[in-house]
Amino acid sequence: MSIETPQLETLRIALADHISTVTLNRPDKANAMNWAMWQDIRSAMQWADRTPEVRVVVLEGEGKHFTSGIDLTMMMGLQGQIKDECDGRSREKLRALVLELQDTLTSLEKCRKPVLAAIHGGCVGGGVDLICCADMRYASADAYFTIKEIDIGMVADVGTLQRLPKLIGHQGLVREMAFTGRKVLADEAQRIGLVNTVYDSREALVAGVRELAAQIAAKSPLSIRGTKEMLNYSRDHSVADGLNYIATWNSAMLMSSDLMAAMMASMAKQTPQFKD
């Protein structure tokens, strides 16, 4: 049975072999993240989360670049969105808007399925915020990353400054990137741990990430969802809290049909088949 995928204004979504490919699809604008794209990203991740047939998500970009970051036209229109006779209420509206954009990117983390970002060309500004929310990041040799917000006179406010230090574990380097807005090329991104692997070409990137996604999709979906939950929780809590949570989690989830299927397949030297 074929599954109907959402038809969105700025994204293209495909589903095959339990892998959902979500493509940023404004190539004529270098995939600049306009208001519609922010909304579409959240819609896509919520759809992936609630669709059992989706076991893993691959996030990629159409055209020359992964994304040039937040659409400057959108930025210039913010004044109209937050306009109010009362300055306090205007600031309240701006805060609510920033929180909504943060929530859009957090939807990648809230999605129970692993999200693999396949990055080529430029990954600029808001694009860095976006990929920091993915579970894993992979790049082609032409990829580069830049915290561009400093060059337009603002502080990055939707996740980079909060997540990137935890990803690469090097405060000095994060600060250098954030203070200068310099480009981090693919080889450096791999060296510092921002991306897992660099592929020679975009074609090799797509094939390599697809192969990894297929490996994940073949695992127990229940266990994959639980593993993501535990990793996200443990990142933000103490070891003791994480151990306590997994004990409670597995007391509820361990005795599953997936466990029996995996054990039986292992004994029979077969590949296990799991329910979505």
JOWO-V278180 format. One line per field, one symbol per residue. burial: 1 if it has 9 or more other C-alpha atoms within 8 Angstrom, else 0. Layout:
burial = ???
This chain:
burial = 000000000111101001111111111001111101111111011111100001111111111011111110010000000100000011101100011011011111101111111111111111111111111111111111111111000001011110111011000001011100100111001100111101101101110111001101101110011101110111000000110011001000000001101101110000010100
